[in-house]
Amino acid sequence: MRRIGQRMFSKKMNRDRAVVIGGGIAGKLAARVLSEFFQEVILIEKDKKNDHFTNRKGVPQGNQGHVLLKSGEEIIEELFPGIIQELSRNGAKKTDFAGDLLWSHHGTQKIRFDSNVFISQQSRPLLEWQIQQRLEKIHNINFRFDCKVQNLKFNTDEMNTIVIEDINGVVTDLLADLVIDASGAAALHNQWLRASGYGIPTKTEIKIDLFYASMVFKKIAHESINWHSLLAFPNPPEVERGGMISPIEGNRMLVTLIGYGTKEIPKNKDSFLEYAQTLNQPEMYEVIKNESPLSEEVQVYRFPALRRYHFENQRNFPTGLLVIGDAFCRVDPVFAQGMSLAAMEAKALREILMKGPKQAAVNKKLS
Ligand SMILES: Cc1cc2nc3c(=O)[nH]c(=O)nc-3n(C[C@H](O)[C@H](O)[C@H](O)COP(=O)(O)OP(=O)(O)OC[C@H]3O[C@@H](n4cnc5c(N)ncnc54)[C@H](O)[C@@H]3O)c2cc1C
């Protein structure tokens, strides 16, 4: 990331306007960092603004179990001091990563102990919403919700042009010194690089045919429960199935089933329970079998392949474009690293910008 990032600058690059495409975790964290270095940051998101912490269409994986690892949490707290406490005030649960987790891994039950490594557990929509609240307090970040980026044109005069279309079909051009592609799985940069003659970066793709299926329960009060989270880790190809139970705000529990390479995806409560019964970790089924979910709907997400683009091999690449988050690299969700990687990328971006060209005088006309 650092090596690639350093290539995004030309010596002449001004720091008048940065545009971030996509308002997921990666885009939001990047916008926060850019606000320290650019006069204006514009974050463009095709979804409408979320006024509460509910999931949105542009992030279909948001309904599934999302654990924020400690490394990501620490960076997010550094970028937004006090945010972990704010999450907790909104119902996130602080849990001991080793003491409060019942974790079966490769056929053995991990030993539980008080590690004093506490993590904040909440739904992904709450985390995103909380970050959004903090971004809105930063004076030089502007938002364009309900706005879809249609095109990115690489100009020769150093500024790139982003073509956006709002909800009423009005198309506008925006100029930017730096454009960040944080469009997630869509990886929009590909089509623009190809259309501009730069050629698309090579990629590594590994097919895993993974699915996630989730249901939400009110807090489960089974007599056997002396833990806050449960994790039945899959180990493909021997053990293709797994699952987890995580506490989320609203005194609820998110129950997620996982499977690699299987066609038997649970789509209703009965098949959900049947699948849970097949896991190596019997506790999972035991605690949910007599519980009523808050909704009968099973949320399913399919994840066909891991993917990483190799920009480091690209000989011909425009200045003023950086690709981050899932648009750059989609790792296996089971390892819960995606949001923390996005946070580490934001941190690396900050380091690169600190070393970059000095803040230029603001004299360029921005349209
Ligand atoms: C099933 C599943 C479970 C996961 N579990 C975990 C976990 O436990 N822990 C963890 O750390 N990570 C997890 N992840 C990974 C995590 O969701 C992402 O890696 C992380 O959030 C970074 O995403 P992103 O911001 O790059 O992309 P996204 O969150 O996908 O956001 C992309 C944004 O771009 C917007 N967009 C797309 N096209 C346009 C356009 N043309 N114009 C404007 N906006 C556009 C979208 O609306 C969206 O808001 C999981 C992923 C999946 C699939």
Ligand as a Chemical Component Dictionary entry (heavy atoms), coordinates in Angstrom:
data_LIG
# 
_chem_comp.id                   LIG 
_chem_comp.type                 NON-POLYMER 
_chem_comp.pdbx_formal_charge   0 
_chem_comp.three_letter_code    LIG 
# 
loop_
_chem_comp_atom.comp_id 
_chem_comp_atom.atom_id 
_chem_comp_atom.alt_atom_id 
_chem_comp_atom.type_symbol 
_chem_comp_atom.charge 
_chem_comp_atom.model_Cartn_x 
_chem_comp_atom.model_Cartn_y 
_chem_comp_atom.model_Cartn_z 
_chem_comp_atom.pdbx_ordinal 
LIG C1  C1  C 0 -20.105 -11.704 4.641  1  
LIG C2  C2  C 0 -19.041 -10.756 5.070  2  
LIG C3  C3  C 0 -18.649 -10.708 6.410  3  
LIG C4  C4  C 0 -17.624 -9.864  6.794  4  
LIG N1  N1  N 0 -17.217 -9.868  8.094  5  
LIG C5  C5  C 0 -16.233 -9.044  8.488  6  
LIG C6  C6  C 0 -15.784 -9.022  9.818  7  
LIG O1  O1  O 0 -16.235 -9.782  10.666 8  
LIG N2  N2  N 0 -14.807 -8.129  10.148 9  
LIG C7  C7  C 0 -14.241 -7.283  9.239  10 
LIG O2  O2  O 0 -13.370 -6.502  9.598  11 
LIG N3  N3  N 0 -14.641 -7.290  7.949  12 
LIG C8  C8  C 0 -15.614 -8.136  7.554  13 
LIG N4  N4  N 0 -16.019 -8.137  6.245  14 
LIG C9  C9  C 0 -15.363 -7.228  5.281  15 
LIG C10 C10 C 0 -15.960 -5.832  5.301  16 
LIG O3  O3  O 0 -17.329 -5.852  5.044  17 
LIG C11 C11 C 0 -15.228 -4.939  4.271  18 
LIG O4  O4  O 0 -13.988 -5.423  3.940  19 
LIG C12 C12 C 0 -14.944 -3.575  4.805  20 
LIG O5  O5  O 0 -16.107 -3.047  5.313  21 
LIG C13 C13 C 0 -14.374 -2.604  3.764  22 
LIG O6  O6  O 0 -15.348 -2.362  2.826  23 
LIG P1  P1  P 0 -15.306 -1.147  1.791  24 
LIG O7  O7  O 0 -15.588 0.133   2.494  25 
LIG O8  O8  O 0 -14.075 -1.251  1.004  26 
LIG O9  O9  O 0 -16.503 -1.526  0.835  27 
LIG P2  P2  P 0 -18.065 -1.527  1.103  28 
LIG O10 O10 O 0 -18.358 -1.605  2.542  29 
LIG O11 O11 O 0 -18.647 -2.549  0.220  30 
LIG O12 O12 O 0 -18.516 -0.075  0.634  31 
LIG C14 C14 C 0 -18.510 0.320   -0.722 32 
LIG C15 C15 C 0 -19.372 1.573   -0.849 33 
LIG O13 O13 O 0 -19.265 2.092   -2.172 34 
LIG C16 C16 C 0 -20.552 2.513   -2.601 35 
LIG N5  N5  N 0 -20.547 2.564   -4.073 36 
LIG C17 C17 C 0 -20.390 1.514   -4.935 37 
LIG N6  N6  N 0 -20.488 1.949   -6.211 38 
LIG C18 C18 C 0 -20.671 3.299   -6.164 39 
LIG C19 C19 C 0 -20.836 4.322   -7.154 40 
LIG N7  N7  N 0 -20.833 4.057   -8.484 41 
LIG N8  N8  N 0 -21.013 5.614   -6.740 42 
LIG C20 C20 C 0 -21.023 5.908   -5.417 43 
LIG N9  N9  N 0 -20.905 4.983   -4.442 44 
LIG C21 C21 C 0 -20.716 3.691   -4.815 45 
LIG C22 C22 C 0 -21.480 1.473   -1.998 46 
LIG O14 O14 O 0 -22.824 1.915   -1.935 47 
LIG C23 C23 C 0 -20.847 1.282   -0.612 48 
LIG O15 O15 O 0 -21.342 2.216   0.323  49 
LIG C24 C24 C 0 -17.011 -9.018  5.836  50 
LIG C25 C25 C 0 -17.401 -9.074  4.500  51 
LIG C26 C26 C 0 -18.402 -9.938  4.115  52 
LIG C27 C27 C 0 -18.758 -10.007 2.663  53 
# 
loop_
_chem_comp_bond.comp_id 
_chem_comp_bond.atom_id_1 
_chem_comp_bond.atom_id_2 
_chem_comp_bond.value_order 
_chem_comp_bond.pdbx_ordinal 
LIG C1  C2  SING 1  
LIG C2  C3  SING 2  
LIG C2  C26 DOUB 3  
LIG C3  C4  DOUB 4  
LIG C4  N1  SING 5  
LIG C4  C24 SING 6  
LIG N1  C5  DOUB 7  
LIG C5  C6  SING 8  
LIG C5  C8  SING 9  
LIG C6  O1  DOUB 10 
LIG C6  N2  SING 11 
LIG N2  C7  SING 12 
LIG C7  O2  DOUB 13 
LIG C7  N3  SING 14 
LIG N3  C8  DOUB 15 
LIG C8  N4  SING 16 
LIG N4  C9  SING 17 
LIG N4  C24 SING 18 
LIG C9  C10 SING 19 
LIG C10 O3  SING 20 
LIG C10 C11 SING 21 
LIG C11 O4  SING 22 
LIG C11 C12 SING 23 
LIG C12 O5  SING 24 
LIG C12 C13 SING 25 
LIG C13 O6  SING 26 
LIG O6  P1  SING 27 
LIG P1  O7  DOUB 28 
LIG P1  O8  SING 29 
LIG P1  O9  SING 30 
LIG O9  P2  SING 31 
LIG P2  O10 DOUB 32 
LIG P2  O11 SING 33 
LIG P2  O12 SING 34 
LIG O12 C14 SING 35 
LIG C14 C15 SING 36 
LIG C15 O13 SING 37 
LIG C15 C23 SING 38 
LIG O13 C16 SING 39 
LIG C16 N5  SING 40 
LIG C16 C22 SING 41 
LIG N5  C17 SING 42 
LIG N5  C21 SING 43 
LIG C17 N6  DOUB 44 
LIG N6  C18 SING 45 
LIG C18 C19 SING 46 
LIG C18 C21 DOUB 47 
LIG C19 N7  SING 48 
LIG C19 N8  DOUB 49 
LIG N8  C20 SING 50 
LIG C20 N9  DOUB 51 
LIG N9  C21 SING 52 
LIG C22 O14 SING 53 
LIG C22 C23 SING 54 
LIG C23 O15 SING 55 
LIG C24 C25 DOUB 56 
LIG C25 C26 SING 57 
LIG C26 C27 SING 58 
# 
